């Protein structure tokens, strides 16, 4: 297994509220762990929320005696949600803070994905497939047929999310289990990437004959050239596929 992660402040933000974590080696009872969090809130609050959420998830994964990846990630994310809410209640400067989170672990050909918010995980090979589903107002409008996906790209409410860590006491975590194939590359990212680069252009960059570091750097460079309106977080993973 190989991976590479990178974050960038973008062209318009004063603070980088995206936070990533990667471990290619076992962590607790998980064979590996990768996390992207995109914080929101006032000055420093979103920055704190994303970092604190990721650190809490990692701590809970290490402590867990469970052997089921879904159960391990679910309990860890729910614990992070509880602690973020508690911190916000204790400190007025942290009021209203929250964060998205997308996490995954891979064992052989099996990928387990957890998601809250609109940070995404894709599997990319000959085509690009979004595995996670955005918890956003725009995505809800698309699902009920009130908005076409083509019109969603520039929708004025594109950044409104409907589910986040720190928003409600009982956070609902979505899970996806994916069978990977030879040649697949996993991309995890914040919306600072996907709002700036169309999916097909992301696929073309990932499909180039370059290493993971060069792919990640080109993704961030392209997002910034296209406007860089937000922080950008990228994790790329080349899993060990059993053939």
Protein Blocks (a to p, Z undefined) as FASTA:
>chain_A
ZZdddddebjmbcbdfbdcdddfbdehjbfbdcdddddeddehklmmmmmmmmmmmmmmm
mmpmbfbfklmmmmmmmmmmmmmmmmmmmpmklgoiacdddddddehjbccdddedjbdc
ddddfbccdfbdcddfklmmmmnopacfklmmmgcklmpcfbdehkambdcddddddddd
ehiacddddfklmmmpcfklmmmmmmpccdfklmmmmmmmmmmmnnopaccddddddddd
dZZ
